[in-house]
């Protein structure tokens, strides 16, 4: 997964309903670069996902990055079906404010839906495998995860984020970024333990705080 996919910023106007909020520590090459806050509100058939991130105390390590992103839509069992997505992003190189909608029947996900889904607890029967095309209004990526290990207490998936369209020729020189996600069984759910991923800056880890 590239840094844009991890630290993309998004905002859809309107307050969130009461939601479960989780915080994650982001490290780049072993150095803490910031905190990601994720709100994942679900009811019987709808979801409202919001994430917020900003770098801190990392002068000279990465450029200043801050974002808010939000996605809303329907639920089909444990799987989200996004209908709207918005972003407010500043990567230090690029500032973006955007909002898109997904029509009925569109199977694509936005980056926020994919990220919050990956970081949030899920039913044991959901596992961690996933195959989705992601679209943020400009760029298209393919996300692919397959289960590679399972014990009584943990499950691990590995895969990649592959750039497909909307990137410059230089950005497409590095199309594929590897991913590894590990979850721990807790009651009837799997809870994220760690994400390891490649970015244009180096290897990144995401762990719950």
N, CA and C atoms as a LAMMPS dump frame, in Angstrom:
ITEM: TIMESTEP
0
ITEM: NUMBER OF ATOMS
627
ITEM: BOX BOUNDS ff ff ff
-5.0000000000000000e+02 5.0000000000000000e+02
-5.0000000000000000e+02 5.0000000000000000e+02
-5.0000000000000000e+02 5.0000000000000000e+02
ITEM: ATOMS id mol type element x y z
1 1 1 N 0.846 -1.186 0
2 1 2 C 0 0 0
3 1 3 C 0.879 1.233 0
4 2 1 N 0.61 2.222 -0.863
5 2 2 C 1.433 3.409 -0.862
6 2 3 C 0.972 4.374 0.22
7 3 1 N 1.772 5.425 0.45
8 3 2 C 1.473 6.36 1.537
9 3 3 C 0.133 7.049 1.34
10 4 1 N -0.239 7.324 0.071
11 4 2 C -1.536 7.942 -0.185
12 4 3 C -2.662 7.061 0.333
13 5 1 N -2.553 5.755 0.12
14 5 2 C -3.597 4.85 0.573
15 5 3 C -3.662 4.808 2.093
16 6 1 N -2.52 4.972 2.771
17 6 2 C -2.498 4.977 4.228
18 6 3 C -2.878 6.332 4.804
19 7 1 N -2.373 7.402 4.184
20 7 2 C -2.52 8.723 4.772
21 7 3 C -3.276 9.657 3.857
22 8 1 N -4.255 9.132 3.181
23 8 2 C -5.159 9.912 2.361
24 8 3 C -6.103 10.652 3.287
25 9 1 N -6.547 11.855 2.931
26 9 2 C -7.413 12.615 3.791
27 9 3 C -8.762 12.81 3.177
28 10 1 N -9.802 12.695 4.023
29 10 2 C -11.124 12.804 3.449
30 10 3 C -12.107 13.377 4.433
31 11 1 N -13.156 14.065 3.91
32 11 2 C -14.184 14.628 4.771
33 11 3 C -15.504 14.699 4.039
34 12 1 N -16.555 14.144 4.612
35 12 2 C -17.913 14.356 4.14
36 12 3 C -18.613 15.169 5.218
37 13 1 N -19.253 16.262 4.844
38 13 2 C -19.878 17.149 5.815
39 13 3 C -20.94 16.408 6.62
40 14 1 N -21.13 16.843 7.856
41 14 2 C -22.155 16.256 8.692
42 14 3 C -21.559 15.5 9.853
43 15 1 N -22.161 15.601 11.053
44 15 2 C -21.609 14.932 12.229
45 15 3 C -21.817 13.432 12.188
46 16 1 N -20.938 12.714 12.846
47 16 2 C -21.088 11.267 12.993
48 16 3 C -22.062 10.96 14.119
49 17 1 N -22.828 9.887 13.981
50 17 2 C -23.568 9.387 15.136
51 17 3 C -22.598 8.778 16.136
52 18 1 N -23.116 8.361 17.288
53 18 2 C -22.249 7.712 18.268
54 18 3 C -21.547 6.537 17.611
55 19 1 N -20.23 6.439 17.813
56 19 2 C -19.454 5.417 17.115
57 19 3 C -18.384 4.855 18.031
58 20 1 N -17.916 3.678 17.658
59 20 2 C -16.776 3.093 18.35
60 20 3 C -15.513 3.726 17.794
61 21 1 N -14.686 4.312 18.65
62 21 2 C -13.473 5.007 18.212
63 21 3 C -12.251 4.224 18.655
64 22 1 N -11.344 3.989 17.727
65 22 2 C -10.101 3.29 18.019
66 22 3 C -8.928 4.149 17.592
67 23 1 N -7.81 4.007 18.29
68 23 2 C -6.591 4.727 17.925
69 23 3 C -5.492 3.734 17.575
70 24 1 N -4.683 4.122 16.584
71 24 2 C -3.605 3.277 16.109
72 24 3 C -2.32 4.09 16.026
73 25 1 N -1.235 3.455 16.406
74 25 2 C 0.08 4.074 16.321
75 25 3 C 0.708 3.724 14.979
76 26 1 N 1.209 4.741 14.281
77 26 2 C 1.835 4.549 12.98
78 26 3 C 3.341 4.733 13.131
79 27 1 N 4.099 3.724 12.686
80 27 2 C 5.559 3.809 12.719
81 27 3 C 6.12 3.634 11.314
82 28 1 N 7.108 4.445 11.012
83 28 2 C 7.834 4.362 9.742
84 28 3 C 9.279 4.005 10.047
85 29 1 N 9.725 2.868 9.529
86 29 2 C 11.085 2.38 9.788
87 29 3 C 11.385 2.365 11.283
88 30 1 N 10.368 2.01 12.094
89 30 2 C 10.525 1.902 13.54
90 30 3 C 10.348 3.188 14.313
91 31 1 N 10.129 4.309 13.627
92 31 2 C 9.976 5.613 14.278
93 31 3 C 8.506 6.009 14.275
94 32 1 N 7.95 6.346 15.442
95 32 2 C 6.554 6.764 15.516
96 32 3 C 6.373 8.085 14.774
97 33 1 N 5.438 8.101 13.835
98 33 2 C 5.222 9.313 13.038
99 33 3 C 3.854 9.938 13.264
100 34 1 N 2.971 9.276 14.006
101 34 2 C 1.675 9.88 14.262
102 34 3 C 0.659 8.875 14.758
103 35 1 N -0.565 9.373 14.991
104 35 2 C -1.667 8.564 15.492
105 35 3 C -2.844 8.648 14.533
106 36 1 N -3.409 7.513 14.237
107 36 2 C -4.597 7.425 13.402
108 36 3 C -5.798 7.135 14.298
109 37 1 N -6.839 7.953 14.18
110 37 2 C -8.079 7.744 14.926
111 37 3 C -9.164 7.299 13.96
112 38 1 N -9.844 6.212 14.301
113 38 2 C -10.848 5.618 13.427
114 38 3 C -12.163 5.487 14.183
115 39 1 N -13.237 6 13.595
116 39 2 C -14.589 5.821 14.12
117 39 3 C -15.339 4.909 13.16
118 40 1 N -15.89 3.817 13.669
119 40 2 C -16.607 2.888 12.805
120 40 3 C -18.008 2.647 13.357
121 41 1 N -18.962 3.445 12.897
122 41 2 C -20.341 3.343 13.346
123 41 3 C -21.118 2.439 12.399
124 42 1 N -21.843 1.471 12.973
125 42 2 C -22.677 0.562 12.195
126 42 3 C -24.023 0.411 12.883
127 43 1 N -25.086 0.303 12.076
128 43 2 C -26.356 -0.132 12.632
129 43 3 C -26.792 -1.358 11.849
130 44 1 N -28.073 -1.641 11.793
131 44 2 C -28.528 -2.885 11.176
132 44 3 C -28.125 -3.003 9.712
133 45 1 N -28.208 -1.904 8.954
134 45 2 C -27.95 -2.017 7.523
135 45 3 C -27.148 -0.861 6.947
136 46 1 N -26.556 -0.025 7.807
137 46 2 C -25.784 1.107 7.305
138 46 3 C -24.497 1.285 8.106
139 47 1 N -23.534 1.954 7.485
140 47 2 C -22.282 2.238 8.182
141 47 3 C -21.879 3.687 7.943
142 48 1 N -21.057 4.184 8.847
143 48 2 C -20.492 5.534 8.759
144 48 3 C -19.073 5.435 9.298
145 49 1 N -18.072 5.466 8.407
146 49 2 C -16.671 5.315 8.782
147 49 3 C -15.967 6.653 8.656
148 50 1 N -15.164 6.999 9.654
149 50 2 C -14.401 8.242 9.628
150 50 3 C -13.002 7.984 10.17
151 51 1 N -12.005 8.561 9.536
152 51 2 C -10.63 8.403 10.008
153 51 3 C -9.904 9.739 9.941
154 52 1 N -8.967 9.914 10.85
155 52 2 C -8.24 11.177 10.953
156 52 3 C -6.8 10.892 11.353
157 53 1 N -5.858 11.591 10.706
158 53 2 C -4.448 11.352 10.959
159 53 3 C -3.656 12.636 10.762
160 54 1 N -2.587 12.776 11.557
161 54 2 C -1.606 13.828 11.283
162 54 3 C -0.254 13.377 11.817
163 55 1 N 0.783 13.733 11.103
164 55 2 C 2.131 13.411 11.56
165 55 3 C 2.489 14.292 12.742
166 56 1 N 3.444 13.814 13.557
167 56 2 C 3.871 14.589 14.718
168 56 3 C 5.275 14.182 15.106
169 57 1 N 6.121 15.162 15.359
170 57 2 C 7.453 14.907 15.882
171 57 3 C 8.352 14.138 14.953
172 58 1 N 8.202 14.354 13.635
173 58 2 C 8.971 13.556 12.686
174 58 3 C 9.685 14.443 11.67
175 59 1 N 10.105 15.599 12.082
176 59 2 C 10.811 16.5 11.163
177 59 3 C 11.992 15.78 10.535
178 60 1 N 12.077 15.839 9.212
179 60 2 C 13.158 15.202 8.493
180 60 3 C 12.917 13.751 8.153
181 61 1 N 11.84 13.16 8.706
182 61 2 C 11.526 11.766 8.412
183 61 3 C 10.524 11.678 7.266
184 62 1 N 9.388 12.35 7.404
185 62 2 C 8.412 12.453 6.325
186 62 3 C 7.914 13.886 6.269
187 63 1 N 7.334 14.248 5.148
188 63 2 C 6.703 15.555 5.051
189 63 3 C 5.484 15.591 5.949
190 64 1 N 5.07 16.793 6.325
191 64 2 C 3.881 16.931 7.155
192 64 3 C 2.669 16.396 6.403
193 65 1 N 1.94 15.494 7.034
194 65 2 C 0.748 14.893 6.446
195 65 3 C -0.401 15.02 7.433
196 66 1 N -1.557 15.444 6.959
197 66 2 C -2.745 15.446 7.795
198 66 3 C -3.957 15.153 6.92
199 67 1 N -4.928 14.445 7.499
200 67 2 C -6.104 14.134 6.713
201 67 3 C -7.303 13.851 7.581
202 68 1 N -8.458 14.013 6.97
203 68 2 C -9.726 13.489 7.48
204 68 3 C -10.391 12.827 6.283
205 69 1 N -10.934 11.618 6.466
206 69 2 C -11.719 11.019 5.403
207 69 3 C -12.911 10.3 5.978
208 70 1 N -13.99 10.287 5.19
209 70 2 C -15.239 9.723 5.675
210 70 3 C -15.967 9.027 4.537
211 71 1 N -16.567 7.895 4.866
212 71 2 C -17.362 7.159 3.886
213 71 3 C -18.623 6.65 4.559
214 72 1 N -19.697 6.617 3.78
215 72 2 C -20.986 6.156 4.276
216 72 3 C -21.617 5.233 3.253
217 73 1 N -22.452 4.32 3.736
218 73 2 C -23.106 3.421 2.805
219 73 3 C -23.924 2.367 3.515
220 74 1 N -24.113 1.233 2.831
221 74 2 C -24.948 0.15 3.31
222 74 3 C -24.086 -1.019 3.766
223 75 1 N -24.7 -1.923 4.526
224 75 2 C -24.034 -3.145 4.958
225 75 3 C -24.736 -4.345 4.345
226 76 1 N -23.937 -5.28 3.839
227 76 2 C -24.436 -6.566 3.373
228 76 3 C -23.757 -7.628 4.219
229 77 1 N -24.423 -8.044 5.277
230 77 2 C -23.756 -8.883 6.269
231 77 3 C -22.675 -8.073 6.949
232 78 1 N -21.441 -8.57 6.948
233 78 2 C -20.347 -7.825 7.555
234 78 3 C -19.646 -6.894 6.557
235 79 1 N -20.001 -6.983 5.269
236 79 2 C -19.3 -6.217 4.243
237 79 3 C -19.967 -4.861 3.979
238 80 1 N -19.181 -3.773 3.967
239 80 2 C -19.725 -2.463 3.625
240 80 3 C -19.889 -2.3 2.121
241 81 1 N -20.894 -1.523 1.729
242 81 2 C -21.116 -1.152 0.334
243 81 3 C -21.132 0.375 0.293
244 82 1 N -20.01 1.022 0.004
245 82 2 C -19.956 2.486 0.087
246 82 3 C -20.863 3.163 -0.929
247 83 1 N -21.451 4.284 -0.492
248 83 2 C -22.28 5.095 -1.368
249 83 3 C -21.755 6.521 -1.508
250 84 1 N -20.989 6.994 -0.504
251 84 2 C -20.393 8.331 -0.596
252 84 3 C -19.038 8.345 0.093
253 85 1 N -18.162 9.189 -0.417
254 85 2 C -16.805 9.298 0.118
255 85 3 C -16.325 10.728 -0.069
256 86 1 N -15.631 11.252 0.939
257 86 2 C -15.064 12.588 0.827
258 86 3 C -13.7 12.651 1.46
259 87 1 N -12.886 13.582 1.014
260 87 2 C -11.534 13.693 1.533
261 87 3 C -11.123 15.138 1.686
262 88 1 N -10.339 15.363 2.723
263 88 2 C -9.599 16.616 2.895
264 88 3 C -8.183 16.204 3.237
265 89 1 N -7.228 16.508 2.371
266 89 2 C -5.895 15.946 2.49
267 89 3 C -4.821 16.987 2.244
268 90 1 N -3.746 16.868 3.01
269 90 2 C -2.539 17.664 2.783
270 90 3 C -1.343 16.761 3.057
271 91 1 N -0.657 16.365 1.99
272 91 2 C 0.478 15.462 2.13
273 91 3 C 1.805 16.202 2.2
274 92 1 N 1.764 17.536 2.136
275 92 2 C 3.002 18.301 2.056
276 92 3 C 3.429 18.529 0.627
277 93 1 N 2.912 17.687 -0.278
278 93 2 C 3.165 17.844 -1.706
279 93 3 C 1.891 18.136 -2.472
280 94 1 N 0.783 17.715 -1.92
281 94 2 C -0.484 17.789 -2.634
282 94 3 C -1.611 18.049 -1.651
283 95 1 N -2.466 19.026 -1.983
284 95 2 C -3.644 19.332 -1.176
285 95 3 C -4.876 18.963 -1.995
286 96 1 N -5.806 18.271 -1.361
287 96 2 C -6.986 17.818 -2.091
288 96 3 C -8.224 17.91 -1.217
289 97 1 N -9.329 18.378 -1.827
290 97 2 C -10.652 18.309 -1.223
291 97 3 C -11.568 17.722 -2.287
292 98 1 N -12.206 16.622 -1.978
293 98 2 C -13.006 15.956 -2.995
294 98 3 C -14.144 15.195 -2.348
295 99 1 N -15.188 14.937 -3.146
296 99 2 C -16.31 14.117 -2.709
297 99 3 C -16.855 13.376 -3.916
298 100 1 N -17.136 12.089 -3.728
299 100 2 C -17.686 11.288 -4.812
300 100 3 C -18.826 10.434 -4.278
301 101 1 N -19.653 9.931 -5.193
302 101 2 C -20.703 8.98 -4.851
303 101 3 C -20.537 7.732 -5.71
304 102 1 N -20.962 6.606 -5.161
305 102 2 C -20.94 5.343 -5.887
306 102 3 C -22.382 4.939 -6.21
307 103 1 N -22.725 4.756 -7.48
308 103 2 C -24.093 4.368 -7.814
309 103 3 C -24.39 2.939 -7.406
310 104 1 N -25.66 2.606 -7.328
311 104 2 C -26.068 1.248 -7.016
312 104 3 C -25.469 0.273 -8.031
313 105 1 N -24.922 -0.812 -7.535
314 105 2 C -24.306 -1.795 -8.408
315 105 3 C -22.819 -1.626 -8.594
316 106 1 N -22.271 -0.487 -8.181
317 106 2 C -20.83 -0.257 -8.274
318 106 3 C -20.147 -1.025 -7.149
319 107 1 N -19.263 -1.955 -7.489
320 107 2 C -18.616 -2.804 -6.485
321 107 3 C -17.319 -2.204 -5.948
322 108 1 N -16.919 -1.044 -6.458
323 108 2 C -15.683 -0.44 -5.965
324 108 3 C -15.86 0.08 -4.546
325 109 1 N -14.743 0.109 -3.834
326 109 2 C -14.685 0.724 -2.52
327 109 3 C -13.817 1.97 -2.608
328 110 1 N -14.011 2.877 -1.677
329 110 2 C -13.099 4.006 -1.524
330 110 3 C -11.993 3.613 -0.546
331 111 1 N -10.893 4.374 -0.509
332 111 2 C -9.783 4.016 0.387
333 111 3 C -10.157 3.995 1.861
334 112 1 N -11.043 4.894 2.273
335 112 2 C -11.408 4.938 3.684
336 112 3 C -12.198 3.703 4.09
337 113 1 N -13.159 3.296 3.274
338 113 2 C -13.92 2.086 3.571
339 113 3 C -12.992 0.903 3.724
340 114 1 N -12.03 0.775 2.808
341 114 2 C -11.092 -0.351 2.863
342 114 3 C -10.238 -0.296 4.114
343 115 1 N -9.708 0.88 4.446
344 115 2 C -8.826 0.998 5.594
345 115 3 C -9.567 0.736 6.901
346 116 1 N -10.736 1.374 7.085
347 116 2 C -11.466 1.197 8.337
348 116 3 C -11.949 -0.243 8.478
349 117 1 N -12.395 -0.842 7.373
350 117 2 C -12.812 -2.246 7.419
351 117 3 C -11.65 -3.127 7.858
352 118 1 N -10.468 -2.88 7.328
353 118 2 C -9.298 -3.689 7.668
354 118 3 C -8.89 -3.517 9.127
355 119 1 N -9.045 -2.298 9.66
356 119 2 C -8.597 -2.019 11.022
357 119 3 C -9.628 -2.378 12.09
358 120 1 N -10.88 -2.538 11.699
359 120 2 C -11.955 -2.755 12.665
360 120 3 C -12.137 -4.231 12.993
361 121 1 N -12.661 -4.538 14.184
362 121 2 C -12.996 -5.923 14.502
363 121 3 C -13.998 -6.474 13.496
364 122 1 N -13.883 -7.773 13.202
365 122 2 C -14.831 -8.412 12.299
366 122 3 C -15.206 -9.79 12.834
367 123 1 N -16.388 -10.309 12.417
368 123 2 C -16.79 -11.64 12.86
369 123 3 C -15.75 -12.677 12.455
370 124 1 N -15.616 -13.732 13.247
371 124 2 C -14.636 -14.772 12.926
372 124 3 C -14.882 -15.369 11.548
373 125 1 N -16.155 -15.52 11.195
374 125 2 C -16.457 -16.139 9.907
375 125 3 C -16.049 -15.255 8.727
376 126 1 N -15.804 -13.967 8.993
377 126 2 C -15.399 -13.063 7.908
378 126 3 C -13.956 -13.297 7.477
379 127 1 N -13.123 -13.828 8.392
380 127 2 C -11.72 -14.014 8.063
381 127 3 C -11.055 -12.689 7.734
382 128 1 N -10.004 -12.74 6.904
383 128 2 C -9.313 -11.5 6.539
384 128 3 C -9.042 -11.394 5.046
385 129 1 N -9.468 -12.381 4.254
386 129 2 C -9.267 -12.318 2.81
387 129 3 C -10.154 -11.226 2.203
388 130 1 N -9.639 -10.566 1.172
389 130 2 C -10.376 -9.465 0.55
390 130 3 C -9.842 -9.219 -0.851
391 131 1 N -10.736 -8.908 -1.778
392 131 2 C -10.354 -8.594 -3.148
393 131 3 C -11.27 -7.48 -3.633
394 132 1 N -10.751 -6.253 -3.699
395 132 2 C -11.569 -5.107 -4.065
396 132 3 C -10.777 -4.113 -4.908
397 133 1 N -11.492 -3.465 -5.826
398 133 2 C -10.94 -2.318 -6.549
399 133 3 C -11.313 -1.06 -5.779
400 134 1 N -10.326 -0.177 -5.556
401 134 2 C -10.54 1.053 -4.795
402 134 3 C -10.462 2.259 -5.72
403 135 1 N -11.317 3.251 -5.443
404 135 2 C -11.354 4.476 -6.252
405 135 3 C -11.632 5.663 -5.344
406 136 1 N -10.833 6.719 -5.474
407 136 2 C -10.992 7.898 -4.627
408 136 3 C -11.455 9.125 -5.417
409 137 1 N -11.906 8.914 -6.633
410 137 2 C -12.314 10.019 -7.487
411 137 3 C -11.265 10.38 -8.507
412 138 1 N -10.038 9.935 -8.285
413 138 2 C -8.931 10.224 -9.186
414 138 3 C -8.069 8.995 -9.455
415 139 1 N -7.756 8.264 -8.409
416 139 2 C -6.825 7.152 -8.532
417 139 3 C -7.515 5.821 -8.264
418 140 1 N -7.06 4.804 -9.001
419 140 2 C -7.605 3.46 -8.873
420 140 3 C -6.506 2.508 -8.42
421 141 1 N -6.833 1.69 -7.415
422 141 2 C -5.91 0.672 -6.909
423 141 3 C -6.655 -0.639 -6.753
424 142 1 N -5.937 -1.736 -6.895
425 142 2 C -6.498 -3.048 -6.609
426 142 3 C -5.93 -3.572 -5.302
427 143 1 N -6.825 -3.909 -4.367
428 143 2 C -6.441 -4.467 -3.069
429 143 3 C -6.732 -5.958 -3.075
430 144 1 N -5.729 -6.753 -2.764
431 144 2 C -5.894 -8.206 -2.736
432 144 3 C -5.239 -8.771 -1.484
433 145 1 N -6.005 -9.524 -0.678
434 145 2 C -5.508 -10.168 0.532
435 145 3 C -5.975 -11.609 0.552
436 146 1 N -5.067 -12.52 0.911
437 146 2 C -5.416 -13.94 1.027
438 146 3 C -4.948 -14.456 2.38
439 147 1 N -5.715 -15.368 2.95
440 147 2 C -5.339 -15.962 4.232
441 147 3 C -4.158 -16.901 4.048
442 148 1 N -3.134 -16.72 4.886
443 148 2 C -1.936 -17.566 4.781
444 148 3 C -1.648 -18.346 6.052
445 149 1 N -2.283 -17.984 7.171
446 149 2 C -2.027 -18.702 8.425
447 149 3 C -3.217 -18.545 9.356
448 150 1 N -3.536 -19.634 10.068
449 150 2 C -4.625 -19.596 11.049
450 150 3 C -4.297 -20.549 12.191
451 151 1 N -4.433 -20.051 13.421
452 151 2 C -4.305 -20.89 14.61
453 151 3 C -5.578 -20.724 15.425
454 152 1 N -5.598 -21.308 16.617
455 152 2 C -6.775 -21.162 17.475
456 152 3 C -6.974 -19.717 17.911
457 153 1 N -5.899 -18.924 17.879
458 153 2 C -5.998 -17.562 18.414
459 153 3 C -5.682 -16.459 17.416
460 154 1 N -5.096 -16.775 16.265
461 154 2 C -4.713 -15.725 15.33
462 154 3 C -5.047 -16.123 13.891
463 155 1 N -5.116 -15.094 13.049
464 155 2 C -5.287 -15.286 11.616
465 155 3 C -4.448 -14.225 10.909
466 156 1 N -3.809 -14.617 9.808
467 156 2 C -2.93 -13.704 9.067
468 156 3 C -3.271 -13.732 7.58
469 157 1 N -3.321 -12.554 6.991
470 157 2 C -3.502 -12.423 5.551
471 157 3 C -2.347 -11.611 4.974
472 158 1 N -1.907 -11.978 3.796
473 158 2 C -0.914 -11.19 3.079
474 158 3 C -1.461 -10.851 1.697
475 159 1 N -0.895 -9.822 1.091
476 159 2 C -1.352 -9.418 -0.227
477 159 3 C -0.687 -8.14 -0.663
478 160 1 N -1.434 -7.343 -1.436
479 160 2 C -0.819 -6.152 -2.006
480 160 3 C -1.865 -5.111 -2.37
481 161 1 N -1.379 -3.878 -2.493
482 161 2 C -2.118 -2.79 -3.11
483 161 3 C -1.384 -2.463 -4.407
484 162 1 N -2.092 -2.531 -5.528
485 162 2 C -1.478 -2.326 -6.828
486 162 3 C -2.078 -1.11 -7.52
487 163 1 N -1.237 -0.182 -7.924
488 163 2 C -1.689 1.004 -8.637
489 163 3 C -2.17 0.623 -10.033
490 164 1 N -3.328 1.135 -10.422
491 164 2 C -3.918 0.781 -11.706
492 164 3 C -4.027 1.984 -12.637
493 165 1 N -4.564 3.086 -12.141
494 165 2 C -4.79 4.253 -13.002
495 165 3 C -4.813 5.516 -12.157
496 166 1 N -4.599 6.662 -12.827
497 166 2 C -4.645 7.958 -12.154
498 166 3 C -3.316 8.411 -11.599
499 167 1 N -2.24 7.656 -11.864
500 167 2 C -0.91 7.975 -11.374
501 167 3 C -0.032 8.458 -12.519
502 168 1 N 1 9.222 -12.167
503 168 2 C 1.974 9.649 -13.158
504 168 3 C 2.835 8.466 -13.583
505 169 1 N 3.548 8.631 -14.697
506 169 2 C 4.441 7.567 -15.164
507 169 3 C 5.489 7.247 -14.109
508 170 1 N 5.985 8.252 -13.423
509 170 2 C 6.989 8.023 -12.381
510 170 3 C 6.396 7.232 -11.222
511 171 1 N 5.167 7.568 -10.814
512 171 2 C 4.526 6.858 -9.712
513 171 3 C 4.233 5.406 -10.082
514 172 1 N 3.976 5.157 -11.354
515 172 2 C 3.671 3.801 -11.8
516 172 3 C 4.911 2.924 -11.923
517 173 1 N 6.091 3.506 -11.757
518 173 2 C 7.299 2.689 -11.761
519 173 3 C 7.308 1.726 -10.575
520 174 1 N 6.644 2.117 -9.497
521 174 2 C 6.477 1.234 -8.341
522 174 3 C 4.982 1.007 -8.172
523 175 1 N 4.466 -0.005 -8.855
524 175 2 C 3.026 -0.241 -8.873
525 175 3 C 2.522 -0.982 -7.642
526 176 1 N 3.303 -1.897 -7.129
527 176 2 C 2.813 -2.866 -6.144
528 176 3 C 3.449 -2.632 -4.774
529 177 1 N 2.623 -2.623 -3.748
530 177 2 C 3.084 -2.457 -2.372
531 177 3 C 2.524 -3.601 -1.531
532 178 1 N 3.413 -4.298 -0.841
533 178 2 C 3.032 -5.5 -0.109
534 178 3 C 2.363 -5.162 1.227
535 179 1 N 1.482 -6.071 1.684
536 179 2 C 0.738 -5.919 2.929
537 179 3 C 0.754 -7.219 3.724
538 180 1 N 0.741 -7.078 5.044
539 180 2 C 0.577 -8.232 5.927
540 180 3 C -0.26 -7.791 7.126
541 181 1 N -1.408 -8.445 7.344
542 181 2 C -2.316 -8.101 8.424
543 181 3 C -2.479 -9.303 9.352
544 182 1 N -2.371 -9.054 10.662
545 182 2 C -2.531 -10.114 11.659
546 182 3 C -3.633 -9.723 12.635
547 183 1 N -4.518 -10.681 12.928
548 183 2 C -5.631 -10.467 13.855
549 183 3 C -5.576 -11.507 14.966
550 184 1 N -6.115 -11.134 16.134
551 184 2 C -6.203 -12.04 17.278
552 184 3 C -7.663 -12.3 17.602
553 185 1 N -7.992 -13.553 17.893
554 185 2 C -9.36 -13.905 18.26
555 185 3 C -9.701 -13.319 19.622
556 186 1 N -10.866 -12.699 19.679
557 186 2 C -11.359 -12.156 20.946
558 186 3 C -12.867 -12.383 20.974
559 187 1 N -13.307 -13.362 21.741
560 187 2 C -14.718 -13.726 21.732
561 187 3 C -15.106 -14.249 20.358
562 188 1 N -16.163 -13.683 19.781
563 188 2 C -16.643 -14.106 18.47
564 188 3 C -16.044 -13.281 17.339
565 189 1 N -15.044 -12.458 17.644
566 189 2 C -14.501 -11.551 16.629
567 189 3 C -12.993 -11.72 16.492
568 190 1 N -12.478 -11.232 15.379
569 190 2 C -11.046 -11.041 15.181
570 190 3 C -10.743 -9.552 15.323
571 191 1 N -9.716 -9.248 16.116
572 191 2 C -9.313 -7.871 16.364
573 191 3 C -7.903 -7.665 15.817
574 192 1 N -7.684 -6.558 15.139
575 192 2 C -6.386 -6.301 14.519
576 192 3 C -5.26 -6.261 15.544
577 193 1 N -4.182 -6.945 15.237
578 193 2 C -2.966 -6.902 16.043
579 193 3 C -1.909 -6.024 15.391
580 194 1 N -1.739 -6.173 14.057
581 194 2 C -0.688 -5.417 13.385
582 194 3 C -0.924 -5.42 11.871
583 195 1 N -0.59 -4.288 11.264
584 195 2 C -0.483 -4.194 9.812
585 195 3 C 0.954 -3.835 9.481
586 196 1 N 1.538 -4.533 8.528
587 196 2 C 2.839 -4.168 7.978
588 196 3 C 2.665 -3.901 6.496
589 197 1 N 3.191 -2.779 6.028
590 197 2 C 3.014 -2.418 4.63
591 197 3 C 4.191 -1.62 4.109
592 198 1 N 4.393 -1.686 2.821
593 198 2 C 5.404 -0.877 2.156
594 198 3 C 4.788 0.469 1.753
595 199 1 N 5.606 1.518 1.809
596 199 2 C 5.214 2.816 1.282
597 199 3 C 6.39 3.386 0.512
598 200 1 N 6.157 4.517 -0.144
599 200 2 C 7.245 5.159 -0.881
600 200 3 C 8.322 5.674 0.054
601 201 1 N 8.019 5.791 1.361
602 201 2 C 8.991 6.277 2.336
603 201 3 C 9.744 5.135 3.032
604 202 1 N 9.202 3.94 2.957
605 202 2 C 9.785 2.807 3.661
606 202 3 C 8.698 1.972 4.299
607 203 1 N 9.087 0.959 5.071
608 203 2 C 8.124 0.056 5.7
609 203 3 C 7.394 0.752 6.84
610 204 1 N 6.069 0.552 6.88
611 204 2 C 5.204 1.157 7.901
612 204 3 C 4.52 0.047 8.684
613 205 1 N 4.374 0.236 9.998
614 205 2 C 3.582 -0.658 10.827
615 205 3 C 2.449 0.138 11.481
616 206 1 N 1.321 -0.508 11.603
617 206 2 C 0.147 0.07 12.274
618 206 3 C -0.253 -0.884 13.381
619 207 1 N -0.321 -0.386 14.618
620 207 2 C -0.702 -1.221 15.754
621 207 3 C -1.691 -0.454 16.641
622 208 1 N -2.614 -1.154 17.301
623 208 2 C -3.543 -0.488 18.212
624 208 3 C -2.791 0.183 19.353
625 209 1 N -3.306 1.309 19.797
626 209 2 C -2.729 1.978 20.971
627 209 3 C -3.38 1.462 22.239
